[in-house]
Amino acid sequence: MESPALALQRHFLTGSSCFSPKPSLSLRLPAAIVRMSLREDGPSVSVVGVTGAVGQEFLSVLSDRSFPYRSIRMLASKRSAGKHLTFDGRDYVVEELTPDSFDGVDIALFSAGGSISKLFAPIAVEKGTIVVDNSSAFRMDENVPLVIPEVNPEAMVHVKLGCGKGALIANPNCSTIICLMAATPLHRRSKVKRMVVSTYQAASGAGAAAMEELEQQTREVLEGKEPTCKIFKQQYAFNLFSHNAPVLSNGYNEEEMKLVKETRKIWNDMNVKVTATCIRVPVMRAHAESVNLQFENPLDEDTAKDILGECPGCGVGRIRRDVSQDGDYGLDIFVCGDQIRKGAALNAVQIAEMLL
Ligand SMILES: NC(=O)c1ccc[n+]([C@@H]2O[C@H](COP(=O)([O-])OP(=O)(O)OC[C@H]3O[C@@H](n4cnc5c(N)ncnc54)[C@H](OP(=O)(O)O)[C@@H]3O)[C@@H](O)[C@H]2O)c1
């Protein structure tokens, strides 16, 4: 049986050497949807990091949402240049990312890591491209909007497509997006004073190679073999550990501090108190988070359920009154979300849709 990690890769990519040319899901899309997406009046789009976990999800989301485009370029590293890929029933050749890749490109969706974004996003912006970046490279830059469309769409109102002026918009960290999708509607109602987040993060958050490593290790451990550790320093299968992001001088790892800083920027509230503990758990895909909220104004469980039940993008799960606090000033919520999708690709495509 095909592994989930390989299935993710194979979803769209059919290469000359590594991938067998199986038909992708997009080939089965009805012709009407295909015609709706490829439109002369749509923007020209490029996907940077198209062979990765997020890049593949970009294609899936663009296709599912019939995102209109005039043309689309598939960009990755030199390693992938020349591989074939099927999207919306058409064959594309993956190109190596170079400074010329953005000539005539209206919107570029970046997911190739921070160093690539730092190098190429300014080049793209200079050429008039609007870049939606999934890396952390520009998130805390005060001139760059950090946007979750359901939460703070107003942060990007000044960015306009078609005026020839390039711009950068940052996609928040995946754990931040998943947390704030649920916490923001409650914050709007009763103002969060303090938020304590504990995450349970999947392998997919570390990319396609990490998913493959978890799968390989699981097989090896079950067979009584020593697990192969390339992406993570320690055994991941049947284990959990502090998030692999570098530990900072204050003892927090970078992932934890992203939740702290990005929440403040997105809520435009430098006083909100946030703390986080980020843990990798051996699941393939989708992060879970335990979020404890302390409010300035009272909010009971039933009202919180009603509020979240009406929020686009949210389904209501477990909500408890925090018994450690007097009155209705605290809630415990348990949040789950597909971080490759809403935590990365879907959020970025929603941002691109707001530009249309
Ligand atoms: N995974 C998630 O859930 C998630 C969520 C939010 C944000 N992000 C961010 O999104 C970015 C990508 O994550 P991922 O999980 O998709 O990683 P990934 O699966 O490892 O994919 C990395 C992608 O970057 C490309 N790349 C690497 N070096 C390159 C170069 N020199 N020039 C052009 N392309 C290059 C790779 O192309 P090759 O195949 O040719 O090497 C591949 O397409 C990271 O910044 C990550 O922090 C990820």
Ligand as a Chemical Component Dictionary entry (heavy atoms), coordinates in Angstrom:
data_LIG
# 
_chem_comp.id                   LIG 
_chem_comp.type                 NON-POLYMER 
_chem_comp.pdbx_formal_charge   0 
_chem_comp.three_letter_code    LIG 
# 
loop_
_chem_comp_atom.comp_id 
_chem_comp_atom.atom_id 
_chem_comp_atom.alt_atom_id 
_chem_comp_atom.type_symbol 
_chem_comp_atom.charge 
_chem_comp_atom.model_Cartn_x 
_chem_comp_atom.model_Cartn_y 
_chem_comp_atom.model_Cartn_z 
_chem_comp_atom.pdbx_ordinal 
LIG N1  N1  N 0  4.663  21.983 6.356  1  
LIG C1  C1  C 0  3.866  22.850 6.954  2  
LIG O1  O1  O 0  2.858  22.490 7.559  3  
LIG C2  C2  C 0  4.152  24.325 6.911  4  
LIG C3  C3  C 0  3.229  25.182 7.496  5  
LIG C4  C4  C 0  3.460  26.551 7.447  6  
LIG C5  C5  C 0  4.589  27.015 6.844  7  
LIG N2  N2  N 1  5.476  26.167 6.289  8  
LIG C6  C6  C 0  6.663  26.729 5.648  9  
LIG O2  O2  O 0  6.621  26.466 4.253  10 
LIG C7  C7  C 0  7.937  26.270 3.756  11 
LIG C8  C8  C 0  8.025  24.923 3.059  12 
LIG O3  O3  O 0  7.638  23.908 3.948  13 
LIG P1  P1  P 0  7.356  22.413 3.466  14 
LIG O4  O4  O 0  6.842  21.734 4.667  15 
LIG O5  O5  O -1 6.548  22.390 2.224  16 
LIG O6  O6  O 0  8.835  21.883 3.154  17 
LIG P2  P2  P 0  9.309  20.717 2.153  18 
LIG O7  O7  O 0  8.280  19.663 2.039  19 
LIG O8  O8  O 0  10.648 20.341 2.651  20 
LIG O9  O9  O 0  9.448  21.458 0.733  21 
LIG C9  C9  C 0  10.439 22.413 0.475  22 
LIG C10 C10 C 0  10.265 22.960 -0.918 23 
LIG O10 O10 O 0  11.241 23.993 -1.117 24 
LIG C11 C11 C 0  11.943 23.728 -2.330 25 
LIG N3  N3  N 0  13.318 24.238 -2.291 26 
LIG C12 C12 C 0  14.307 23.876 -1.445 27 
LIG N4  N4  N 0  15.458 24.509 -1.774 28 
LIG C13 C13 C 0  15.168 25.290 -2.840 29 
LIG C14 C14 C 0  15.924 26.168 -3.668 30 
LIG N5  N5  N 0  17.221 26.364 -3.450 31 
LIG N6  N6  N 0  15.298 26.794 -4.685 32 
LIG C15 C15 C 0  13.986 26.574 -4.940 33 
LIG N7  N7  N 0  13.209 25.745 -4.198 34 
LIG C16 C16 C 0  13.804 25.112 -3.169 35 
LIG C17 C17 C 0  11.933 22.229 -2.440 36 
LIG O11 O11 O 0  12.229 21.867 -3.771 37 
LIG P3  P3  P 0  13.005 20.483 -4.134 38 
LIG O12 O12 O 0  11.961 19.410 -4.044 39 
LIG O13 O13 O 0  13.487 20.724 -5.513 40 
LIG O14 O14 O 0  14.088 20.311 -3.115 41 
LIG C18 C18 C 0  10.508 21.937 -2.025 42 
LIG O15 O15 O 0  9.645  22.199 -3.098 43 
LIG C19 C19 C 0  8.865  26.437 4.966  44 
LIG O16 O16 O 0  9.276  27.777 5.034  45 
LIG C20 C20 C 0  7.957  26.122 6.127  46 
LIG O17 O17 O 0  8.386  26.731 7.335  47 
LIG C21 C21 C 0  5.291  24.821 6.301  48 
# 
loop_
_chem_comp_bond.comp_id 
_chem_comp_bond.atom_id_1 
_chem_comp_bond.atom_id_2 
_chem_comp_bond.value_order 
_chem_comp_bond.pdbx_ordinal 
LIG N1  C1  SING 1  
LIG C1  O1  DOUB 2  
LIG C1  C2  SING 3  
LIG C2  C3  SING 4  
LIG C2  C21 DOUB 5  
LIG C3  C4  DOUB 6  
LIG C4  C5  SING 7  
LIG C5  N2  DOUB 8  
LIG N2  C6  SING 9  
LIG N2  C21 SING 10 
LIG C6  O2  SING 11 
LIG C6  C20 SING 12 
LIG O2  C7  SING 13 
LIG C7  C8  SING 14 
LIG C7  C19 SING 15 
LIG C8  O3  SING 16 
LIG O3  P1  SING 17 
LIG P1  O4  DOUB 18 
LIG P1  O5  SING 19 
LIG P1  O6  SING 20 
LIG O6  P2  SING 21 
LIG P2  O7  DOUB 22 
LIG P2  O8  SING 23 
LIG P2  O9  SING 24 
LIG O9  C9  SING 25 
LIG C9  C10 SING 26 
LIG C10 O10 SING 27 
LIG C10 C18 SING 28 
LIG O10 C11 SING 29 
LIG C11 N3  SING 30 
LIG C11 C17 SING 31 
LIG N3  C12 SING 32 
LIG N3  C16 SING 33 
LIG C12 N4  DOUB 34 
LIG N4  C13 SING 35 
LIG C13 C14 SING 36 
LIG C13 C16 DOUB 37 
LIG C14 N5  SING 38 
LIG C14 N6  DOUB 39 
LIG N6  C15 SING 40 
LIG C15 N7  DOUB 41 
LIG N7  C16 SING 42 
LIG C17 O11 SING 43 
LIG C17 C18 SING 44 
LIG O11 P3  SING 45 
LIG P3  O12 DOUB 46 
LIG P3  O13 SING 47 
LIG P3  O14 SING 48 
LIG C18 O15 SING 49 
LIG C19 O16 SING 50 
LIG C19 C20 SING 51 
LIG C20 O17 SING 52 
# 
